[in-house]
Every structure is written in structure tokens, then in C-alpha cells.
Amino acid sequence: MPTVKSLEDLKRIREEALQKRQVKAASGEIHITVAMGTCGIAAGARETMKAILNLIETENLPGIIVTQTGCIGLCEREPIIQVQIGEQAKVTYGKVTPEVAKRIIKNHVVDGKVVEDHVIPM
């Protein structure tokens, strides 16, 4: 992170961050987060993540970033994933088996239709 020595430095850093955010939103970047806390792993989150990564690779789906996070706090709903497309609201899905993950990728990420039967209201 650059050192901030003046108000001008702070303004410049802010502008750079805003430009990066606009580019991200404009590109329609898709971000999928898999909850990989111990409760998620025990419930099968590793297999869910592998299924997501395999589908993205085999279908050659561009512009998708897959990351992992710790526990989201809804252990009874694990495995949990969150999908955010551009500036749209983040959608949180629960009980995501590898098969459900494939449905979410095909229906939500590719076709833009939320898979309602697995949505966790946040």
C-alpha cells in the first residue's frame, strides 16, 4: 500500500480505487465465494468448490473469480456459497452440493436466473 504523505496523495489513491471499482463493474465481473470454515469443510465445501472450479474450466467460462472465506455463521446451512455479478446484490446459497453448485453456475451465473430453492435470505 502506498504511503500517504499529503491530502493530494490520499485523493490520488481514492481516485485510483474508484477507477478500479468502475472497471470491475463495467466488465460484469463475477465473484463466487465459497465458505470454507471447519463447519463448511465438514459439510462438503471442498467438493463443492472442486465442482465449481471444474465446471468453470470444462465450460471455459470467462470472467469468474472464485475465492474462499471462513465461516459465514450459518453452520446449519453449509456448504454455503455467495455469488455476486458486477454491482448486483450478492446472493447467498445454502446446502450447496456439487450438483446444486452446477445448477447455480448454469442458471444464475450463465443465464442470470437465481436458483430460488437454495437462497438464504440475508
N, C-alpha and C positions, 0 to 999 in steps of 0.2 A: 504494500500500500504506500502511495507517495506521501511524503511529509508535507504537512500543511503549515506553511510559514506566514501566510498572509490571507486576507479576505479574498484576494484575487485567486490564490491557489484553491481555496475552498470552492469558489464559484466555478472555476475551470473543471475541477473534479466532479462537481454536481452536474455540469453540462455533459461531460463525458458519460456519466452514469445514465442520464436521461436519454442520450442518443443510443446507448446500448439497449436500453429498455424499449425504445421505439423500433429499433431494428428487429428485436426479438418478437414484438407484437406484429410487426408488418409481415414477417416471414411465416406467421402462423405456426410457430414452433410448438411442438407437442412435448409435454413433460409428463412422464409416468413415474410415480414414486411408489416403491414397494416397502411396506413396513416390515423391518427385519429385526425387531426386538426378539428377545428369547421366546416370548409368547407366540409371536408370528412364525418364527422358525419351527417351533414345536408343532404348530398347526399346519405347516406345509408351505411356508412362504418361499423357501428355496426352490421348490418345484414350480411354484407359480412364477417366480422370476425367470427361471430357466425357460419355461414355456413362452413367456413374453419375448425374451431375447431370441429364442429360436424362431418364433413366428415373424418377428421383425426382419431377421436375416433371410429366412426362406422366401418371404414375400417381397423382399427388397424394398421395405417401407422407409422412405427418406424423412429426415427432419424430426426424428423421435429421440428424445433423451430419456434414458432410464436410469434412475438413481435409487438409492435405498436410504431409509431413515430408521430410527429406533422405534420404540413403542409409541403408538398414537394414543393409547389409553383406552382402547375398546377391545380388550383381550378376548371377550366372548364372540367378537365378530371377525377374528383373524382367520385366514390371511386377509390383510387389507391393502388395497392399492388406491392411489389418488391419480386422477387424470386431469390435466389442465391443458387446454388448447388455446394458445395465444392469450388474449385478455379475457376469455370466457371464465365463468366461475368454475372453481375446482370442484370436481365430482369425486366423492369418496365411495368406494365399493367395498363390501364386506363378504366374507365367506367365498373368497376368490380362489377356486381350484384352478388347475391348469386349463381345464375345459372352459370354465367361466372366463378366464383371462383371454382365451382365444376369441370368445364371443364379444368381450369388451373391446378388444383390438379391432375386430372386423366391423362391429356395429357402431361403436362410439368413435373410435379414432379414425377409421377409414370412412364410414358413412355418416357420421355426425349424429347418430341416434343413441341416446343414453339407454343403458340396459337397466331399466327401472326395478326389476326384481332383485337386484343386488345393491341398490343405492342405500347408503347410510345417510340419513338427514343430519346435516351439521349446522 
